[in-house]
Amino acid sequence: MVSRKNRPSKPSVVGMGSKSKRTRQPVAGVAEKDAKIARLARELADAQSKLKEFEERGTDAYMARKVETLLAAAQSARGQALDASLARSKAEGELRVLEKAIAEARGPAGWLLRRAARRVRPQTA
């Protein structure tokens, strides 16, 4: 067994000793914490402004604003539903025209188109 005195020492690297000065780097989480603090401060200010509005005008003004927002969203949804309905009607019309063209196609190419259309079309029972 080798005693501590006879044990070979580790090679030392110049400039890497325990006395070397290390520069302190900022913690990566500081920026995240600052962002979180800023977000929470904004949320607190928003909540305080709502409470102040409740105290001054009551809940009627807040509810009126919420109802207006919901009505605007409903109007937007109706417009989108109308657009979707128009797009569906247009697509169904184009499908009918395409199916008619495939049905009327002549020759081997028409036969191949009709055969491919049967395979693509969903099977109804």
RABELTA-V421072 format. One record per residue. N is the residue number from 1. RES is the residue in one letter. PHI is phi as a letter, one per 40 degrees, with the letter a starting at -180 (none if undefined). PSI is psi in whole degrees, 0 to 359 (none if undefined). D_CENTER is the distance of its C-alpha to the mean C-alpha in Angstrom with 2 decimals. Layout:
N_RES_PHI_PSI_D_CENTER + N_RES_PHI_PSI_D_CENTER
//
This chain:
1_M_none_138_64.90 + 2_V_c_129_64.10 + 3_S_c_168_64.52 + 4_R_c_328_62.21 + 5_K_c_325_64.80 + 6_N_c_356_65.15 + 7_R_c_136_61.44 + 8_P_c_141_60.27 + 9_S_c_157_58.07 + 10_K_c_141_54.61 + 11_P_c_139_54.59 + 12_S_c_144_53.34 + 13_V_b_131_51.09 + 14_V_c_131_52.21 + 15_G_g_359_49.88 + 16_M_b_20_47.83 + 17_G_c_176_50.07 + 18_S_c_345_49.15 + 19_K_c_0_50.36 + 20_S_c_145_47.80 + 21_K_c_128_45.66 + 22_R_b_136_41.98 + 23_T_c_138_39.62 + 24_R_c_126_37.20 + 25_Q_b_144_33.57 + 26_P_c_150_31.14 + 27_V_c_137_28.90 + 28_A_c_333_25.33 + 29_G_c_351_24.08 + 30_V_c_317_25.79 + 31_A_c_320_23.09 + 32_E_c_319_20.46 + 33_K_c_321_23.01 + 34_D_c_319_23.77 + 35_A_c_320_20.17 + 36_K_c_319_20.07 + 37_I_c_317_23.47 + 38_A_c_318_22.46 + 39_R_c_316_19.49 + 40_L_c_325_21.90 + 41_A_c_320_24.56 + 42_R_c_318_22.46 + 43_E_c_320_21.70 + 44_L_c_316_25.43 + 45_A_c_321_26.52 + 46_D_c_315_24.43 + 47_A_c_320_25.95 + 48_Q_c_321_29.37 + 49_S_c_323_29.18 + 50_K_c_317_28.35 + 51_L_c_319_31.28 + 52_K_c_319_33.53 + 53_E_c_319_32.69 + 54_F_c_318_33.53 + 55_E_c_321_36.75 + 56_E_c_313_37.80 + 57_R_b_351_36.96 + 58_G_g_184_36.21 + 59_T_c_350_33.29 + 60_D_c_317_34.22 + 61_A_c_319_32.54 + 62_Y_c_315_29.30 + 63_M_c_323_29.42 + 64_A_c_317_30.36 + 65_R_c_320_27.37 + 66_K_c_319_25.04 + 67_V_c_318_26.89 + 68_E_d_317_26.54 + 69_T_c_316_22.76 + 70_L_c_321_22.69 + 71_L_c_320_25.18 + 72_A_c_319_23.22 + 73_A_c_321_20.11 + 74_A_c_320_22.54 + 75_Q_c_318_24.11 + 76_S_c_319_20.88 + 77_A_c_321_20.16 + 78_R_c_318_23.75 + 79_G_c_319_23.39 + 80_Q_c_323_20.42 + 81_A_c_321_22.47 + 82_L_c_315_25.43 + 83_D_c_318_23.65 + 84_A_c_321_22.47 + 85_S_c_317_26.06 + 86_L_c_318_27.57 + 87_A_c_322_25.43 + 88_R_c_316_26.43 + 89_S_c_318_30.05 + 90_K_c_316_30.05 + 91_A_c_321_28.63 + 92_E_c_322_31.24 + 93_G_c_316_33.94 + 94_E_c_324_33.06 + 95_L_c_317_33.13 + 96_R_c_317_36.57 + 97_V_c_317_37.86 + 98_L_c_316_36.70 + 99_E_c_321_38.24 + 100_K_c_318_41.45 + 101_A_c_321_41.60 + 102_I_c_319_41.18 + 103_A_c_328_43.86 + 104_E_c_357_46.25 + 105_A_c_141_45.79 + 106_R_b_162_49.13 + 107_G_g_190_50.32 + 108_P_c_326_48.74 + 109_A_c_319_45.47 + 110_G_c_318_45.26 + 111_W_c_316_46.11 + 112_L_c_319_43.35 + 113_L_c_315_40.79 + 114_R_c_321_41.90 + 115_R_c_316_41.81 + 116_A_c_322_38.26 + 117_A_c_323_37.19 + 118_R_c_323_38.71 + 119_R_c_328_36.70 + 120_V_c_321_33.38 + 121_R_c_137_34.03 + 122_P_c_142_33.08 + 123_Q_c_125_36.20 + 124_T_b_135_37.23 + 125_A_c_none_39.68
//
